[in-house]
């Protein structure tokens, strides 16, 4: 039996993401109305909220039998519940702090899940006209061209992404410990301020590994599919299968590289979504 590819859902949602990209691009250099969510570095703008409403509204009209998990909806009090039903996972603007500062490393992330597995993922940076897509079993693409992860298998030759965005004492201690551990062991560190961009860059071979604790399903579910469809690996920080509600993940260009990172990582326990 031939596997379903969800062509209609992919085509429609991709065009909708591009339409929302025009809204983001227009707002990028304009004055922004900013609010804080959980803390001073957890921000939301009117554009985040507008784009999420556009995405959910458009998808719900076309595919009424759907569930949604959206960053701003969850921040507004909706439950983050992943079931086996068809579910759209939405981050309207990943990298809101960058967006607020007119830093172009931002993206919209859209994932489509069936039976708790990601069937396709879209990461779109409208400011820089960068589009990454992947469909399960069909490969990963950047602006329509097939991409692959790097061939890196040695930690000493790796470009590692580490994000520094949390003001909790436990998380800061984790970040500082990982910097202390990995700076002498890797070729270099990078930070872009967007999980979607981080994983998209990994998928196209621009960096070699990325791990984090504390982000959410809308940050990494869809772009992690892009990494694995580009030949990379994605897993929980225990080395087991990734858990999309555990708020933690390791992605790398190869299993060999992941195996060198896993025993060296400092992590913190996170409350599940």
GIQUIBEL-V344337 format. One record per pair of residues at least 12 apart in sequence whose ideal C-beta (glycine too) atoms are under 10 Angstrom apart, sorted by the first residue. I is the first residue (numbers start at 1). GAP is how many residues later the second one is. Records with the same first field share a line. If there is no record, write none. Layout:
# GIQUIBEL-V344337
I = GAP / GAP
This chain:
# GIQUIBEL-V344337
3 = 116 / 133 / 134 / 135
4 = 110 / 115 / 132
5 = 114 / 115 / 130 / 131 / 132 / 133
6 = 80 / 106 / 108 / 113 / 114 / 129 / 130
7 = 113 / 128
8 = 54 / 55
9 = 50 / 53 / 54 / 57 / 77 / 79 / 103 / 105 / 110 / 111
10 = 100 / 102 / 109 / 110 / 111 / 112 / 123 / 125 / 128
12 = 46 / 47 / 50 / 51
13 = 42 / 45 / 46 / 49 / 50 / 75 / 77 / 97 / 98 / 99 / 107 / 109
14 = 96 / 106 / 108 / 110 / 117 / 119
15 = 43
16 = 38 / 39 / 41 / 42 / 43 / 46 / 92 / 94 / 106
17 = 34 / 37 / 38 / 41 / 73 / 75 / 90 / 91 / 92 / 93 / 105 / 106 / 107 / 109 / 114 / 116
18 = 90 / 104 / 106 / 108 / 113
19 = 32 / 35 / 36 / 39 / 107
20 = 27 / 30 / 31 / 32 / 33 / 34 / 35 / 38 / 72 / 73 / 88 / 90 / 104 / 106
21 = 30 / 86 / 87 / 103 / 104 / 105 / 106 / 108 / 110
22 = 104
23 = 24 / 27 / 28 / 31 / 69 / 85 / 103
24 = 23 / 24 / 26 / 27 / 68 / 69 / 75 / 82 / 83 / 84 / 100 / 101 / 102 / 103
25 = 100 / 101 / 102 / 103 / 104
26 = 21 / 100
27 = 18 / 19 / 20 / 21 / 23 / 24 / 66 / 72
28 = 19 / 65 / 71 / 74 / 75 / 76 / 78 / 98 / 99
29 = 73 / 98
30 = 17 / 72
32 = 13 / 14 / 15 / 16 / 64 / 67 / 68 / 69 / 70
33 = 12 / 13 / 14 / 16
34 = 12 / 14 / 62 / 63 / 65 / 66
35 = 13 / 14 / 40
37 = 34 / 35 / 38 / 39 / 59
38 = 37 / 129 / 130
39 = 127 / 128 / 129
40 = 127
41 = 55 / 56 / 123 / 124 / 125 / 126
42 = 33 / 54 / 55 / 123 / 124 / 125
43 = 50 / 53 / 54 / 56 / 57
44 = 27 / 28 / 31 / 32 / 48 / 49 / 52 / 56
45 = 27 / 47 / 48 / 51 / 54 / 55
47 = 45 / 46 / 49 / 52 / 53
48 = 22 / 23 / 24 / 27 / 43 / 44 / 45 / 46 / 48 / 51 / 60
49 = 21 / 22 / 23 / 24 / 26 / 27 / 43 / 44
50 = 22 / 42 / 43
51 = 19 / 21 / 39 / 40 / 41 / 42 / 57
52 = 16 / 18 / 19 / 20 / 21 / 23 / 24 / 38 / 39 / 40 / 41 / 56 / 166
53 = 17 / 19 / 20 / 39
54 = 38
55 = 13 / 15 / 33 / 35 / 36 / 37 / 53 / 55
56 = 12 / 14 / 16 / 17 / 32 / 34 / 36
59 = 29 / 31 / 51 / 53
60 = 28
63 = 23 / 25 / 49
65 = 20 / 21
66 = 19 / 20 / 21 / 22 / 46
67 = 14 / 15 / 16 / 17 / 18 / 19 / 20 / 21 / 22 / 46
68 = 18 / 19 / 20 / 21 / 22
69 = 12 / 13 / 18 / 19 / 20 / 21 / 22 / 42 / 44 / 147 / 148 / 149 / 152 / 175 / 176 / 204
70 = 18 / 19 / 20 / 21 / 22 / 40 / 148
71 = 18 / 19 / 20 / 21 / 22 / 23 / 25 / 38 / 145 / 146 / 147 / 148
72 = 18 / 19 / 20 / 21 / 24 / 146
73 = 17 / 19 / 145
74 = 16 / 142 / 143 / 144 / 199
75 = 141
79 = 194
80 = 136 / 137 / 138 / 164 / 165 / 192 / 193
81 = 164 / 192
82 = 31 / 34 / 135 / 139 / 162 / 163 / 191
83 = 30 / 32 / 33
84 = 29 / 30 / 31 / 32 / 33
85 = 28 / 29 / 30 / 31
86 = 26 / 27 / 28 / 29 / 33
87 = 24 / 25 / 26 / 27 / 28 / 29 / 31 / 130 / 134
88 = 22 / 23 / 24 / 25 / 130 / 134
89 = 20 / 21 / 22 / 23 / 24 / 29 / 32 / 127 / 128 / 129 / 130 / 131 / 132 / 133 / 155
90 = 18 / 19 / 20 / 21 / 128 / 132
91 = 16 / 17 / 18 / 19 / 20 / 32 / 103 / 104 / 105 / 124 / 125 / 126 / 127 / 128 / 129 / 130 / 131 / 132
92 = 15 / 16 / 17 / 18 / 126
93 = 13 / 14 / 15 / 16 / 33 / 101 / 103
94 = 12 / 13 / 14 / 15 / 29 / 31 / 99 / 100 / 101 / 102 / 103 / 104 / 105 / 121 / 124 / 125 / 126 / 128 / 129
95 = 12 / 14 / 30 / 97 / 98 / 99 / 100 / 101 / 102 / 103 / 124
96 = 97 / 98
97 = 68 / 96 / 97
98 = 29 / 94 / 95 / 96 / 99
99 = 28 / 94 / 95
101 = 92
102 = 25
103 = 24 / 89 / 90 / 91
104 = 21 / 22 / 23 / 24 / 26 / 93
105 = 20 / 22 / 23 / 25 / 86 / 87 / 88 / 89 / 91 / 92 / 93 / 96
106 = 18 / 19 / 20 / 21 / 22 / 86 / 87 / 88 / 90 / 91
107 = 15 / 16 / 17 / 18 / 19 / 20 / 21 / 23 / 24 / 25 / 85 / 87 / 88 / 89 / 90 / 92 / 93 / 116
108 = 14 / 15 / 16 / 17 / 18 / 88
109 = 12 / 13 / 14 / 15 / 23 / 85 / 86 / 87 / 88 / 90 / 91 / 109 / 110 / 111 / 112 / 113 / 114 / 117
110 = 12 / 13 / 14 / 23 / 86 / 108 / 112
111 = 12 / 23 / 106 / 107 / 109 / 110 / 111 / 112 / 113 / 114 / 115 / 133
112 = 23 / 24 / 109 / 110 / 113
113 = 104 / 108 / 109 / 112 / 131
114 = 22
116 = 105 / 128 / 129
117 = 19 / 104 / 108 / 127
118 = 16 / 17 / 18 / 99 / 103 / 104 / 105 / 106 / 107 / 108 / 110 / 111 / 124 / 126
119 = 15 / 16 / 17 / 18 / 103 / 106
120 = 13 / 14 / 15 / 16 / 18 / 102 / 105 / 106 / 109
121 = 12 / 13 / 14 / 15 / 19 / 75 / 78 / 79 / 82 / 99 / 100 / 101 / 102 / 103 / 104 / 105 / 106 / 107 / 108
122 = 12 / 13 / 74 / 100 / 101 / 103 / 104
123 = 19 / 71 / 72 / 73 / 74 / 76 / 77 / 78 / 80 / 99 / 100 / 102 / 103
124 = 72 / 76
125 = 69 / 71 / 72 / 75
128 = 69
129 = 14
130 = 12 / 13 / 67 / 70 / 71 / 74
131 = 12 / 13 / 69
132 = 15 / 64 / 65 / 67 / 68 / 69 / 71 / 72 / 90 / 91 / 94 / 95 / 98
133 = 14 / 67 / 89 / 92 / 93 / 96
134 = 13 / 66 / 69 / 88 / 89 / 90 / 91 / 92 / 93 / 94 / 95 / 96
135 = 90 / 91 / 94
136 = 89 / 92 / 93
137 = 92
138 = 91
139 = 87 / 90 / 91 / 92
140 = 60 / 63 / 64 / 83 / 85 / 86 / 87 / 88 / 89 / 90 / 91 / 92
141 = 62 / 63 / 85 / 88 / 89
142 = 58 / 59 / 61 / 62 / 63 / 64 / 84 / 88
143 = 61
145 = 59
146 = 83 / 84
147 = 53 / 56 / 57 / 58 / 59 / 79 / 82 / 83 / 84
148 = 55 / 56 / 57 / 81 / 82 / 83 / 84 / 105
149 = 53 / 54 / 55 / 56 / 57 / 58 / 59 / 60 / 77 / 78 / 79 / 80 / 81 / 82 / 83 / 84 / 102 / 103 / 104 / 105 / 108
150 = 52 / 53 / 54 / 55 / 56 / 57 / 58 / 59 / 80 / 81 / 82 / 102 / 103 / 104 / 107
151 = 54 / 57 / 80 / 102 / 103
152 = 35 / 53 / 55 / 56 / 57 / 100 / 101 / 102 / 104 / 105
153 = 55 / 99 / 100 / 101 / 102 / 103 / 104 / 105 / 106 / 107
154 = 32 / 33 / 54 / 100 / 102 / 103 / 106
155 = 27 / 30 / 31 / 32 / 53 / 54 / 97 / 101 / 102 / 103 / 104 / 105 / 106 / 109
156 = 28 / 29 / 30 / 31 / 104
157 = 29 / 30 / 31 / 51 / 100
158 = 24 / 27 / 28 / 29 / 30 / 31 / 49 / 50 / 51 / 94 / 95 / 96 / 99 / 102 / 103
159 = 27 / 28 / 29 / 30 / 31 / 42 / 43 / 46 / 47 / 48 / 49 / 50 / 51 / 94
160 = 18 / 22 / 23 / 25 / 26 / 27 / 28 / 29 / 30 / 31 / 47 / 48 / 49 / 50 / 51 / 92 / 97 / 101
161 = 28 / 29 / 30 / 31 / 34 / 36 / 37 / 38 / 40 / 41 / 45 / 46 / 47 / 48 / 49 / 50 / 51 / 90
162 = 13 / 16 / 17 / 20 / 21 / 24 / 27 / 28 / 29 / 36 / 47 / 48 / 49 / 50
163 = 12 / 27 / 28 / 29 / 30 / 31 / 32 / 35 / 47 / 48 / 49 / 51 / 52
164 = 12 / 14 / 15 / 25 / 27 / 29
165 = 26 / 28 / 47 / 49 / 50
166 = 46 / 47 / 48 / 49 / 102
168 = 46 / 100
169 = 99
170 = 43 / 44 / 98 / 99 / 100
171 = 41 / 42 / 43 / 97 / 99
172 = 96
173 = 93 / 95
174 = 38 / 39 / 40 / 91 / 92 / 93 / 94
175 = 37 / 38 / 39 / 91 / 93
176 = 90
177 = 87 / 88 / 89 / 90 / 91
178 = 33 / 34 / 83 / 86 / 87 / 88 / 89
179 = 87
180 = 86
181 = 80 / 83 / 84 / 85
182 = 27 / 29 / 79 / 82 / 83 / 84
185 = 75 / 76 / 79
186 = 22 / 23 / 74 / 75
187 = 21
188 = 19 / 20
189 = 18
190 = 16 / 17 / 18 / 20
191 = 19
192 = 14 / 15 / 18
194 = 25 / 29
195 = 15 / 17 / 20 / 21 / 23 / 24 / 25 / 28 / 29 / 54 / 56
196 = 22 / 23 / 24 / 26 / 27 / 30
197 = 26
198 = 12 / 14 / 21 / 22 / 25 / 29 / 53
199 = 20 / 21 / 23 / 24 / 25 / 26 / 27 / 28 / 31 / 33 / 35 / 50 / 52
200 = 22 / 23 / 26 / 27 / 30
201 = 22 / 26
202 = 21 / 22 / 24 / 25 / 28 / 30 / 32 / 49 / 50 / 51
203 = 20 / 21 / 22 / 23 / 24 / 25 / 26 / 27 / 28 / 29 / 48 / 50
204 = 22 / 23 / 26
205 = 25 / 26 / 27 / 48
207 = 44 / 45 / 46
208 = 24 / 43 / 44 / 45 / 46 / 49 / 53
209 = 23 / 24 / 41 / 42 / 43 / 44 / 45 / 48 / 49 / 51 / 52
210 = 13 / 14 / 17 / 22 / 24 / 39 / 40 / 41 / 42 / 51
211 = 24 / 26 / 37 / 38 / 39 / 40 / 41 / 47 / 50 / 51 / 54 / 56
212 = 25 / 35 / 36 / 37 / 38 / 39 / 53 / 55
213 = 24 / 33 / 34 / 35 / 36 / 37 / 52 / 53 / 54 / 55 / 56 / 57
214 = 33 / 34 / 53 / 54 / 56 / 57
215 = 32 / 33 / 34 / 55 / 58
216 = 28 / 29 / 31 / 54 / 57
217 = 26 / 27 / 28 / 29 / 30 / 56
218 = 26 / 55
219 = 28 / 30
220 = 14 / 22 / 24 / 27 / 28 / 29 / 31
221 = 13 / 21 / 23 / 24 / 28
223 = 28
224 = 18 / 20 / 25 / 26 / 27
226 = 25
227 = 22 / 24 / 25 / 26
228 = 14 / 23
230 = 23
231 = 22 / 23
232 = 19 / 20 / 21 / 22 / 23 / 25 / 26
233 = 17 / 18 / 19 / 20 / 21 / 22 / 23 / 24 / 25 / 26
234 = 15 / 16 / 17 / 18 / 24
235 = 13 / 14 / 15 / 16 / 17 / 20 / 23 / 27
236 = 12 / 13 / 14
237 = 12 / 13 / 24 / 25 / 28 / 30 / 33
238 = 12 / 24 / 29
239 = 16 / 19 / 20 / 22 / 23 / 24
243 = 29 / 30
244 = 29
245 = 27 / 28
246 = 23 / 24 / 25 / 26 / 27
247 = 22 / 23 / 24 / 25 / 26
248 = 17 / 19 / 20 / 21 / 22 / 24
250 = 12 / 15 / 17
